[in-house]
Amino acid sequence: MSGPREPIGVIGTGYVGLVTAAGFAELGSEVFCVDIDEAKIEMLRRGEIPIYEPGLVELIAKNRERMHFSTTLEDAIGAVRLLFVCVGTPPTYAGDADLSAVNAVVAAMPASSEHALVMKSTVPCGTGRSIQRVFAEQHKDAMAYVSCPEFLKEGSALEDFFKPDRVVVGEDGEGWAAAVVAELYAPLEAPLVLTDVASAEMIKLAANAFLATKISFINEIANVCEETGANVTEVARGVGLDARIGPRFLSAGIGYGGSCFTKDVSALKLLAANSGYHFQLLSSVIEVNELQKRRVVAKLARHLGPLAGRRIGLLGLAFKPNTDDMRGASSLVLAARLEAEGAHVRAYDPIATDEARKIMPDLDYVASVEAVIEDADALVLVTEWPQLVALDWQAAAAAMSGTVVIDGRNALDADAVRAAGLRYEGIGFG
């Protein structure tokens, strides 16, 4: 790579921040990471990574000399021009984004014509306009502002960073910062969308809302397939071959989860409502997703009768494999509904148990897959971890008290489950 790379600051060392920092360090930039959490910064200085993402520990260790960690914003401001904002914007009880961390960063910015705030945190459309208005009110309007939304998928975030579908960079007017941000991403040779700030913000929300809509749509088709005798896997295969539709996100299951889809769909719906428009389609997408999680309880009751006293084993807890993220996980709703029915729920996840305990402290967690199977009346595959998909079903059948297996992700070998003498039920099969 010719010439020195632009150094950057990364504010926030959560999921997006650490992946972004490690990715740019790998590309050759000096990266100055800032976080107000002193304990987290001390962990990172020791080489301990507070989140689970495949390959991240190794990549940060490889680039230790180019990665600097501090609790002081001035350490970054004195060394860089670009300050990437990667702080959390969790949903509030009202469903919109909590921008308190973003606002704190904005308030801490200096009055400078030599720096740019680069927003990677997912924020509602219009946030950039509001921040630039605040800068003007605080006599900081010389500072540049860029929207550069992230499109990282948990479990494959590093691959997504290095092989992005697109890079979106939004800046209003004829500023300098968008070109510098675009140059940072140039080695990745991804399609570049240079646009205005509001459009960049909307691209992120619209993309996630559309993908969530595809998931809810195929789940509705799955439910109709169960009533008509059709096979949703075959239907999705045939539909996905249409170039206008494509095969991705047409896998029926017990609903989407995670922070991005759940938060962004609700945020876009609320943004529309606050603008005077009722986004009816997204209301249905959210409703379908919530009902889909509850259908598993009905399936179990159909096989077992009243669920009070029944032993139900949950295979997996995280919202998807290769992450410990429990935000919006289907297991949260499923476990709560089963316990409300009087069932005894045992749960196993190879990675996410500690995070799950923070949300559901009273659930019966076990340390091995064998323990969750032992004496179970029924098993539910919630997260398609490879080691759970590849279970020895002959051994499982011998250890279980009952015979019911609900495949919440349509990931199991149905023939192998049935060959073991168990009753298999997936999602969307008549």
C-alpha angles and dihedrals in degrees: 000000000000122000130002119303123241109262115230141197121224116201110201125031100214126113099302094037097053095044091048092047094048092046095053091043089055089052089055106265125134104239125203111197119198129190133161090220103096094189092054092049091051089051091052092048088055090051095253115138115212096205134055117240123143112256096005097108091052095046094050091047090051092053100037093126092058096044121081126184126204143154091216120087091202090068089065098037091056092053107037145041098208120064112190111205110215102160124136122270101187121181118268123223087266090058099248126112121280102230097179093112091047091049091051090055091048091051091051095053117110125234096260138148091196099063136070130202108220112197114214095153112100107254134169118269106270096038092107091053090051093049092050089050090052090049089054092049090050092046090248096115091121088073113098121234127206132178112214108165120202124235100190120148116210111245093029101041098126092051088048091052095050096037105034123175087223143342115230119201121176127188131158119229128353099317129155100228102074091059091050092049091048090051090054089059096041096098089062090064093215125154107273123219109197108187145133123295098254093050092049090052092049094048091065095047094043094049094053092043091053093049091048088051091054090052094049090045095054090045090055089049088050091055091051089047090057090056097044102039096248124138112238093203091059091043092051091047092053094044094045093058088069103101090216091061109027129200101265121106092014095113112121118222144123095309140280124290141168128096100281105056095035094047099037097048091051092044093052092047090051092044089055092047092050087052091053098260126116107218095206096174093059091048088059093045090056093045093050091049094052094046091048091063091052094051089075089066090054091050091053092048091051090057100035105027115219109016097211108123094006118134110232121185120206114208104206133359109198117096090246138357123279095034139080092213114132097177109128092352116167089226090070094062094037095051092046093050093047092050090048087056090054097254122145106236124202120185139194131184124166094221114006103060096102092050091046091053090060090060102030105027095166099053117113103251120189129198100228141034089240090060094052091050096047111110092345117159089204140002128213122198103217102162121032098224107168093239090054094047090051097053120147098248094190089059091043092053091052092052098044126087092209135035107229122118119178112196103207093181102037086236102122128093098253093195092054091049092050092044088060089059095257128132109244124201125174133176118281104009119127 
